[in-house]
Amino acid sequence: MSLSEIRKSRLYNQQIATSQCKSAAEVVSWLVAMQAQEFRHAKWAIGLRLNTATEEDVDNAFNSGAILRTHLMRPTWHFVAPEDIRWLLALTAPRVHSGNAPYYKKLELSKTLFTRCLNIITRSLEGGKYLKRSEVQEIFKQKKINAEGMRLAYIMMHAELEGLICSGPRIGKQFSYALLEERIPKAKSYSRDEALCMFLLRYFNSRGPATLNDFAYWSGLTLKDARVGFEAIRTQLQKIIIDGKEYFTGNITVPKKLDGQDTFLMPDYDEYGMSYKDRSALRAIHKEKMPQQHNWSVFGHYIVVEGTMQGTWRDEVFNDSIKVSSKFITPLTGAAKRKVNNALKRYSSFFGKKLQHDVKTSDHDH
């Protein structure tokens, strides 16, 4: 298997090309968890994986609780399906707590204080209430608890990791919190071994071909955990050797020809980049040859052309339109330029706005 075939399989398995998903909830469930600290881009990451979807569709799914946003796996926001949140927290929260421990200590957040905060949060939210972060902060202030800046951020993250709270609907443009037990119906529970095996299998089904190192990086779990869980599901995966490295993928047949998208505006922190420790398959050219003004980070604002990162983009949002400007490492072919223009139209359509675009086809355009 070549790097181009790896890209093709990942595009298909991640539902970017030839998506089988019909709703935002299906996308999030299939991918298990989707990094979501940049909310607008995270919504587009879902829209990218649906054949027809709008920002309003994703907003509705979020506000109704069909998809949730919380901290798990790593100390950052993720979208997650309601039926998965409890077992994912049980599996990954201990590692996040361990990583957060130095910050808890630095911010003087003791076990006693956390317990007090959890009790206050519970009493404030019970009965189906939703509270904005600023409202929670005011309650802490009334209780003589210092919850300014990072202290508040880590208090609320701790409550999420403990499975006490999760996202509620947005109130205006503000996020809210809800009690997890009131927001989400009870779901099937799993032993740690069962959860670990399911986690690995769903990762390789939705993101393969990938390595065990990729999984450990993405999940926040240890490589030892990855190896233990892998042995139990080995027979359910295909193994591929490339340059002496072992890749694994689910037993999913990738069509020879993909009818969907291999060219798109990649959302910030998108799973197409963030799911892998080794991102060499995403690069159009070797990183040492990348023009200095281009950063090889996959964190944001890249245009993927035929599976590889070949340009950068930015947008300006107006009342009824979006202006997208782009720049590319090397000149685009005519066919690639048509694909990019289609990608731009798809992006603006998702947000329900007219497209203004200024496509630059090489680094020399200004």
C-alpha positions as CSV (number, residue, x, y, z in Angstrom):
1,M,0.0,0.0,0.0
2,S,1.3,3.4,-1.0
3,L,0.9,6.7,0.9
4,S,-1.8,7.7,-1.7
5,E,-3.7,4.5,-0.9
6,I,-3.4,5.3,2.9
7,R,-4.9,8.7,2.2
8,K,-7.7,7.2,0.1
9,S,-8.6,4.7,2.9
10,R,-8.5,7.4,5.6
11,L,-10.7,9.7,3.5
12,Y,-13.2,6.9,3.1
13,N,-13.1,5.6,6.7
14,Q,-13.3,9.1,8.2
15,Q,-16.5,9.7,6.1
16,I,-15.0,12.6,4.3
17,A,-15.3,10.9,0.9
18,T,-18.4,8.9,0.1
19,S,-20.0,9.4,3.5
20,Q,-22.5,6.9,4.8
21,C,-23.6,9.1,7.6
22,K,-27.0,10.8,7.6
23,S,-26.8,13.1,10.6
24,A,-24.5,14.9,12.9
25,A,-25.1,12.3,15.6
26,E,-24.1,9.5,13.2
27,V,-20.8,11.3,12.3
28,V,-19.8,11.9,16.0
29,S,-20.8,8.3,16.9
30,W,-18.8,6.8,14.0
31,L,-15.7,8.8,14.9
32,V,-16.1,8.1,18.6
33,A,-14.8,11.6,19.6
34,M,-14.0,14.7,17.6
35,Q,-11.7,17.5,18.9
36,A,-13.9,20.5,19.3
37,Q,-12.3,23.5,21.0
38,E,-12.8,25.7,18.0
39,F,-16.6,25.4,18.0
40,R,-17.3,26.9,14.5
41,H,-14.6,24.7,12.9
42,A,-15.8,21.7,14.9
43,K,-19.3,22.2,13.4
44,W,-17.8,22.4,9.9
45,A,-15.8,19.1,10.7
46,I,-19.2,17.4,11.1
47,G,-20.7,19.1,8.0
48,L,-17.7,18.0,6.0
49,R,-18.6,14.4,6.7
50,L,-22.3,14.7,5.6
51,N,-23.5,14.8,2.0
52,T,-26.0,17.6,2.8
53,A,-25.9,19.5,6.1
54,T,-26.0,23.1,7.4
55,E,-24.6,24.8,10.4
56,E,-28.2,25.0,11.7
57,D,-28.5,21.2,11.5
58,V,-25.4,20.8,13.7
59,D,-26.5,23.5,16.1
60,N,-29.8,21.8,16.5
61,A,-28.1,18.4,17.2
62,F,-25.9,20.1,19.8
63,N,-28.7,22.1,21.5
64,S,-30.9,19.0,21.7
65,G,-28.2,16.9,23.3
66,A,-27.9,14.5,20.3
67,I,-24.2,15.4,20.4
68,L,-22.3,16.6,23.4
69,R,-19.1,18.7,24.0
70,T,-16.9,18.0,27.0
71,H,-13.4,17.3,28.1
72,L,-12.1,13.7,27.7
73,M,-9.2,11.7,26.2
74,R,-6.9,14.6,26.4
75,P,-7.3,18.0,28.2
76,T,-9.3,19.6,25.5
77,W,-12.8,19.8,24.2
78,H,-14.3,16.9,22.2
79,F,-17.7,16.2,20.6
80,V,-19.0,12.8,21.8
81,A,-22.2,10.8,21.4
82,P,-24.4,10.5,24.5
83,E,-24.2,6.7,24.5
84,D,-20.4,6.9,24.6
85,I,-19.6,9.6,27.1
86,R,-19.7,7.5,30.3
87,W,-17.5,4.7,29.2
88,L,-15.1,7.1,27.5
89,L,-14.8,9.1,30.6
90,A,-14.2,6.0,32.8
91,L,-11.5,4.9,30.4
92,T,-9.6,8.1,29.7
93,A,-10.3,10.6,32.6
94,P,-7.7,9.0,35.0
95,R,-5.0,9.8,32.5
96,V,-6.2,13.4,32.0
97,H,-6.4,13.9,35.7
98,S,-2.9,12.7,36.0
99,G,-1.7,15.1,33.4
100,N,-3.6,17.9,35.0
101,A,-2.3,17.2,38.5
102,P,0.6,19.7,38.3
103,Y,-1.9,22.5,37.4
104,Y,-4.2,21.5,40.2
105,K,-1.3,21.9,42.6
106,K,-0.1,25.1,41.1
107,L,-3.6,26.6,41.2
108,E,-4.1,25.3,44.8
109,L,-7.1,23.2,43.8
110,S,-7.2,20.5,46.6
111,K,-9.3,17.4,46.8
112,T,-11.3,19.0,49.5
113,L,-12.0,22.1,47.4
114,F,-12.9,20.0,44.4
115,T,-15.4,18.1,46.5
116,R,-16.9,21.3,47.7
117,C,-17.1,22.7,44.2
118,L,-18.8,19.5,42.9
119,N,-21.5,19.8,45.6
120,I,-22.1,23.4,44.7
121,I,-22.4,22.7,41.0
122,T,-24.8,19.8,41.7
123,R,-27.1,21.9,43.8
124,S,-27.0,24.7,41.3
125,L,-27.9,22.6,38.3
126,E,-30.2,20.0,39.6
127,G,-33.8,20.1,38.4
128,G,-32.9,20.4,34.7
129,K,-31.2,23.8,35.0
130,Y,-28.6,25.1,32.5
131,L,-26.0,27.6,33.6
132,K,-23.4,29.6,31.7
133,R,-19.9,29.6,32.9
134,S,-20.2,33.2,34.1
135,E,-23.2,32.2,36.2
136,V,-21.4,29.3,37.8
137,Q,-18.5,31.7,38.5
138,E,-20.8,34.1,40.3
139,I,-22.2,31.3,42.4
140,F,-18.7,30.3,43.4
141,K,-18.0,34.0,44.3
142,Q,-21.1,34.1,46.5
143,K,-19.7,30.9,48.3
144,K,-16.3,32.7,48.8
145,I,-14.5,30.4,46.4
146,N,-11.9,32.0,44.1
147,A,-12.8,30.8,40.6
148,E,-11.1,33.3,38.4
149,G,-9.4,32.6,35.1
150,M,-7.6,29.2,35.0
151,R,-8.9,28.2,38.4
152,L,-12.5,28.2,37.0
153,A,-11.4,26.4,33.8
154,Y,-9.8,23.5,35.8
155,I,-12.7,23.3,38.3
156,M,-15.2,22.9,35.5
157,M,-12.9,20.5,33.6
158,H,-12.5,18.4,36.8
159,A,-16.3,18.3,37.1
160,E,-16.6,17.1,33.5
161,L,-13.9,14.4,33.9
162,E,-15.7,13.2,37.1
163,G,-18.8,12.7,35.0
164,L,-20.8,15.2,36.9
165,I,-21.5,17.8,34.1
166,C,-21.6,18.0,30.3
167,S,-22.7,20.5,27.8
168,G,-26.2,21.9,27.8
169,P,-27.7,23.9,25.0
170,R,-26.3,27.3,24.0
171,I,-27.9,30.3,25.6
172,G,-27.6,33.0,23.0
173,K,-24.0,32.6,21.9
174,Q,-22.9,31.3,25.2
175,F,-22.3,27.7,26.2
176,S,-24.0,26.2,29.2
177,Y,-23.5,23.3,31.5
178,A,-26.0,20.6,32.6
179,L,-25.9,17.7,35.0
180,L,-24.8,14.6,33.0
181,E,-27.3,12.3,34.8
182,E,-30.2,14.6,33.9
183,R,-29.1,15.4,30.4
184,I,-28.3,11.8,29.2
185,P,-30.3,8.6,29.6
186,K,-28.5,5.7,31.3
187,A,-26.5,3.6,28.8
188,K,-24.9,0.2,28.9
189,S,-21.8,0.0,31.0
190,Y,-18.6,-1.8,30.1
191,S,-15.6,-3.3,32.0
192,R,-12.3,-1.5,31.4
193,D,-11.1,-4.3,29.1
194,E,-14.3,-4.3,27.1
195,A,-14.2,-0.5,26.7
196,L,-10.5,-0.6,25.7
197,C,-11.2,-3.2,23.0
198,M,-14.2,-1.3,21.7
199,F,-12.2,1.9,21.6
200,L,-9.4,0.4,19.6
201,L,-11.6,-1.3,17.1
202,R,-13.7,1.8,16.5
203,Y,-10.6,3.9,16.1
204,F,-9.1,1.6,13.4
205,N,-12.5,1.2,11.7
206,S,-13.0,5.0,11.5
207,R,-9.4,6.1,10.9
208,G,-7.3,3.2,9.5
209,P,-4.8,2.6,8.2
210,A,-3.0,3.7,11.4
211,T,-0.4,2.5,13.9
212,L,-0.6,1.7,17.5
213,N,1.5,4.8,18.2
214,D,-1.1,6.8,16.3
215,F,-3.9,5.4,18.6
216,A,-1.9,6.0,21.8
217,Y,-1.2,9.6,20.7
218,W,-4.9,10.3,19.7
219,S,-6.5,8.5,22.7
220,G,-4.3,9.9,25.4
221,L,-3.8,6.3,26.7
222,T,-0.5,4.5,27.1
223,L,1.2,2.4,24.4
224,K,1.0,-0.4,26.9
225,D,-2.8,-0.1,27.1
226,A,-2.9,0.0,23.3
227,R,-0.9,-3.2,23.0
228,V,-3.1,-5.0,25.6
229,G,-6.3,-4.1,23.9
230,F,-4.9,-4.7,20.5
231,E,-4.2,-8.4,21.2
232,A,-7.9,-9.0,21.9
233,I,-9.1,-7.5,18.6
234,R,-6.1,-8.4,16.3
235,T,-8.2,-10.9,14.3
236,Q,-10.8,-8.2,13.5
237,L,-8.2,-6.0,11.8
238,Q,-6.1,-6.1,8.6
239,K,-2.4,-5.6,8.9
240,I,-0.5,-3.6,6.3
241,I,3.3,-3.2,6.2
242,I,4.7,0.0,4.7
243,D,8.5,0.7,4.9
244,G,8.7,-1.9,7.6
245,K,6.0,-0.2,9.8
246,E,2.8,-2.0,10.8
247,Y,-0.5,-0.3,10.0
248,F,-3.9,-1.6,10.9
249,T,-7.4,-1.0,9.6
250,G,-10.8,-2.5,10.0
251,N,-12.2,-5.1,7.7
252,I,-13.9,-2.5,5.6
253,T,-13.7,-2.6,1.8
254,V,-12.7,0.7,0.3
255,P,-14.1,1.3,-3.1
256,K,-11.6,1.5,-6.0
257,K,-13.1,4.9,-6.9
258,L,-14.4,7.4,-4.4
259,D,-17.3,9.5,-5.6
260,G,-16.9,12.0,-2.7
261,Q,-14.6,14.7,-1.7
262,D,-10.8,14.5,-1.6
263,T,-10.4,18.3,-1.7
264,F,-11.7,20.4,1.1
265,L,-11.1,23.3,3.5
266,M,-9.8,21.4,6.6
267,P,-11.3,22.6,9.8
268,D,-8.9,23.6,12.6
269,Y,-7.9,20.6,14.7
270,D,-9.7,18.2,12.3
271,E,-9.5,14.5,12.9
272,Y,-8.0,14.0,9.4
273,G,-4.9,15.5,10.9
274,M,-5.3,15.1,14.7
275,S,-5.9,11.3,14.6
276,Y,-2.3,10.5,13.7
277,K,1.0,11.0,15.4
278,D,2.8,10.4,12.1
279,R,1.3,12.8,9.6
280,S,3.6,12.3,6.7
281,A,0.8,11.0,4.5
282,L,-0.9,14.4,4.7
283,R,2.1,16.3,3.3
284,A,2.2,17.3,-0.3
285,I,6.0,17.8,0.0
286,H,8.6,17.0,2.6
287,K,8.3,19.4,5.6
288,E,12.0,20.6,5.2
289,K,11.1,21.8,1.7
290,M,8.0,23.7,2.8
291,P,8.2,27.5,2.2
292,Q,9.1,29.3,5.4
293,Q,5.9,31.1,5.7
294,H,4.0,27.8,5.8
295,N,3.8,26.0,9.2
296,W,3.5,22.3,9.0
297,S,1.2,22.1,12.0
298,V,-2.1,20.4,11.2
299,F,-3.9,22.5,13.8
300,G,-5.6,24.7,11.4
301,H,-6.4,26.6,8.2
302,Y,-5.1,24.1,5.6
303,I,-6.6,23.3,2.2
304,V,-6.4,19.6,1.5
305,V,-6.2,18.9,-2.3
306,E,-6.6,15.3,-3.3
307,G,-5.8,14.1,0.2
308,T,-2.7,16.2,1.0
309,M,-2.3,19.6,2.6
310,Q,-1.4,21.9,-0.3
311,G,-2.5,25.3,0.8
312,T,-3.7,27.6,3.5
313,W,-7.0,29.5,3.8
314,R,-8.7,32.2,5.9
315,D,-12.2,33.6,5.8
316,E,-14.0,36.8,6.7
317,V,-17.7,36.4,7.7
318,F,-20.2,39.0,6.8
319,N,-23.9,39.2,7.4
320,D,-24.9,37.4,4.2
321,S,-21.6,36.2,2.8
322,I,-18.2,34.6,3.4
323,K,-15.0,35.8,1.8
324,V,-12.4,33.0,1.5
325,S,-8.8,33.8,0.6
326,S,-6.3,31.0,-0.1
327,K,-2.7,30.4,-1.0
328,F,-1.0,27.3,-2.3
329,I,2.5,25.8,-2.1
330,T,2.7,25.2,-5.9
331,P,0.4,26.2,-8.8
332,L,-2.7,24.1,-9.1
333,T,-3.7,22.1,-12.1
334,G,-6.9,23.1,-13.8
335,A,-8.7,20.0,-12.4
336,A,-7.4,20.7,-8.9
337,K,-8.5,24.3,-9.1
338,R,-12.0,23.2,-10.0
339,K,-12.0,20.9,-7.0
340,V,-10.9,23.8,-4.8
341,N,-13.6,26.1,-6.1
342,N,-16.2,23.3,-5.4
343,A,-14.8,23.0,-1.9
344,L,-15.2,26.7,-1.3
345,K,-18.8,26.6,-2.5
346,R,-19.5,23.7,-0.2
347,Y,-18.0,25.5,2.8
348,S,-20.0,28.7,2.3
349,S,-23.2,26.7,1.6
350,F,-22.8,24.9,5.0
351,F,-22.9,28.3,6.7
352,G,-25.8,29.4,4.5
353,K,-23.9,32.4,3.1
354,K,-22.9,33.6,-0.4
355,L,-19.3,33.0,-1.4
356,Q,-16.8,35.7,-2.1
357,H,-13.5,34.1,-3.0
358,D,-10.0,35.1,-3.9
359,V,-8.2,31.9,-4.9
360,K,-4.5,32.2,-5.1
361,T,-2.9,29.3,-7.0
362,S,0.8,29.7,-5.9
363,D,3.0,31.2,-3.3
364,H,3.9,34.0,-5.7
365,D,0.3,35.4,-5.8
366,H,-0.5,38.2,-3.5
